[in-house]
Amino acid sequence: MNPSLHIGFLLFPGVTQLDLTGPVQMLSRLPGAVVHLAWQNTSPVRTDAGFCIVPTTDFHDCPPLDVLCVPGGFGIGDQMVDAQTLAFLQSQGQQARYVTSVCNGSLVLGAAGLLKGYRSACHWMWRKYLPLFGAQPVDARVVRDRNRISGGGVSAGIDFGLALAAELSDDDTARLLQLAFEYDPQPPFEAGTPDKAGPALVARLVALQGDRIQLTEQRILEAARRCAGFAPVSPTRASASPQHGPTGPAA
């Protein structure tokens, strides 16, 4: 029998469900995998898609994790200043084999003090805030820096899941998973990155989400002020220039 591989995801109100369910679907098929969806209690948690996901454990009962993963979503703002969530991440992150994130979940790791001195991916809209937490932003689908592995925006969580599956098992297992889920992306439009979409579409998206962006930014800046060990900088000065990581450029 395979020894248990405990893989835990932070499940929180306002999570982008694909950030969570994409990598969960991949990693849950690994030999010995036991997936934990952890939250402060076990009541159903409402995602940003409007439906709920039920946690499998609360923070207190969550076992020590081999893999800790924080997905993203507009709900990250509240989590970045929530003492209970940050304490859970700090405790698990200190002993986990891998500390990981998807999308702007990397900012929550940063607020917990788990990314200082590490390179990290993040959704393009939020990548510029990583230096506020001592992290180096990288424009890539998947970034690995020692035992920190991060995925870029939303759909990159599936790439992240496959990369982590190969790390936890082997390349052949990851290839089998890719085949099993017929993961062969061929998007109907070339608009998946700001460069491909163009400035007009980017401006339209930012305007549509303006209120939520502003509220989340306030929480990010509050979290940065609370963090010790480095001086917060203006987010407008934080580097967001493209930097290709070890897995190649963003696609």
Residue pairs with C-beta under 8 A, 6 or more apart in sequence:
1 32
2 31
2 32
3 32
4 32
4 34
5 30
5 31
5 32
5 33
5 34
5 66
5 67
5 168
6 34
6 36
6 63
6 64
6 65
6 66
6 67
7 27
7 28
7 30
7 33
7 34
7 35
7 36
7 65
7 66
7 67
7 69
8 35
8 36
8 37
8 38
8 62
8 65
8 67
8 68
8 69
8 92
9 20
9 23
9 24
9 35
9 36
9 37
9 38
9 69
9 70
9 71
10 38
10 39
10 68
10 69
10 70
10 71
10 79
10 85
10 88
10 89
10 105
10 108
11 20
11 37
11 38
11 39
11 45
11 53
11 55
12 39
12 45
12 73
12 75
12 76
12 78
12 79
12 85
13 45
13 46
13 75
13 78
14 46
14 47
14 48
14 73
14 74
14 75
14 76
14 78
15 45
15 47
15 48
15 53
15 71
15 72
15 73
15 75
16 47
16 48
16 49
16 71
16 72
16 73
16 74
16 103
16 154
17 47
17 48
17 49
17 51
17 53
18 154
18 155
18 157
19 71
19 72
19 73
19 102
19 103
19 105
19 154
19 157
20 37
20 47
20 53
20 71
20 102
20 157
21 53
22 102
22 154
22 155
22 157
22 158
22 161
23 69
23 71
23 102
23 151
23 157
23 158
23 160
23 161
23 164
24 35
24 37
24 161
25 161
25 181
26 158
26 161
26 162
26 164
26 165
26 177
26 181
27 33
27 35
27 67
27 161
27 164
27 165
27 168
28 35
29 165
29 177
29 180
30 165
30 168
30 169
30 173
31 169
31 173
35 56
36 56
36 57
36 62
36 63
36 65
37 53
37 54
37 55
37 56
37 57
38 55
38 56
38 57
38 58
38 59
38 62
38 88
39 45
39 55
39 58
39 59
40 58
40 59
40 84
40 85
41 55
41 58
42 54
42 55
42 56
42 57
42 58
43 55
44 52
44 53
44 54
45 52
45 53
45 54
45 55
46 52
47 53
47 73
48 73
48 74
48 75
57 63
59 84
59 85
59 88
62 88
62 92
64 92
64 95
64 96
65 92
65 95
65 96
66 96
66 97
66 98
66 168
67 96
67 97
67 98
67 100
67 164
67 168
68 89
68 92
68 93
68 96
68 98
68 99
68 100
69 100
69 101
69 102
69 105
70 89
70 100
70 101
70 102
70 105
70 106
70 108
70 109
71 101
71 102
71 103
71 105
71 157
72 101
72 102
72 103
72 104
72 105
72 106
72 107
72 108
72 123
72 126
72 154
73 103
73 104
73 105
74 212
74 215
74 216
76 104
76 105
76 107
76 108
76 216
76 219
77 215
77 216
77 218
77 219
77 220
78 219
79 85
79 86
79 108
79 111
80 86
80 107
80 108
80 111
80 219
80 220
80 222
80 223
81 111
81 219
81 222
81 223
81 226
85 108
86 111
86 112
89 108
89 109
89 112
89 114
90 112
90 113
90 114
93 99
93 109
93 112
93 114
96 147
97 147
98 147
98 148
98 149
98 164
98 167
98 168
99 109
99 114
99 147
99 148
99 149
100 148
100 149
100 150
100 151
100 160
100 164
101 108
101 109
101 120
101 121
101 122
101 150
101 151
102 150
102 151
102 154
102 156
102 157
102 160
103 122
103 123
103 126
103 151
103 152
103 153
103 154
103 156
103 157
104 122
104 123
104 125
104 126
106 115
106 120
106 121
106 122
106 130
106 135
106 150
107 122
107 126
107 129
107 130
107 133
107 220
107 223
109 115
109 120
109 148
110 116
110 120
110 130
110 132
110 133
110 134
110 135
110 223
110 227
111 133
111 223
111 224
111 226
111 227
113 133
113 227
113 229
114 148
115 130
115 133
115 134
115 135
115 148
116 133
116 134
116 135
116 229
116 230
117 134
117 135
118 135
118 136
118 145
118 146
118 148
119 135
119 136
119 137
119 138
119 143
119 145
119 148
119 245
120 130
120 135
120 136
120 137
120 138
120 143
120 145
120 148
120 150
121 127
121 137
121 138
121 139
121 140
121 141
121 142
121 143
121 150
121 151
121 152
121 156
121 245
122 129
122 130
122 137
122 150
122 152
122 153
123 152
123 153
123 154
124 139
124 152
124 153
124 193
124 194
124 240
124 250
125 153
125 206
125 213
127 137
127 139
127 240
128 137
128 235
128 236
128 238
128 239
128 240
129 217
129 220
129 224
129 235
129 238
130 136
130 137
130 238
131 137
131 233
131 238
131 239
132 220
132 221
132 224
132 227
132 232
132 233
132 235
132 238
133 223
133 224
133 227
133 230
134 227
134 229
134 230
136 243
137 238
137 239
137 240
137 243
138 243
138 244
138 245
139 152
139 240
139 241
139 242
139 243
139 244
139 245
139 249
139 250
140 152
140 243
140 244
140 245
140 246
140 247
140 248
140 249
140 250
141 151
141 152
141 156
141 159
141 160
141 247
141 248
141 250
141 251
142 149
142 150
142 151
142 152
142 156
142 159
142 160
142 163
142 245
142 247
143 149
143 150
143 245
143 246
143 247
144 150
144 163
144 167
144 245
144 246
144 247
149 160
149 163
149 164
149 167
150 160
151 157
151 159
151 160
151 161
152 250
155 185
155 192
158 183
162 174
162 177
162 178
162 183
163 174
163 247
165 173
165 174
165 177
166 173
166 174
177 183
190 196
191 197
191 201
192 251
193 250
193 251
194 202
206 213
217 235
220 235
221 232
221 235
224 232
225 232
242 249
242 250
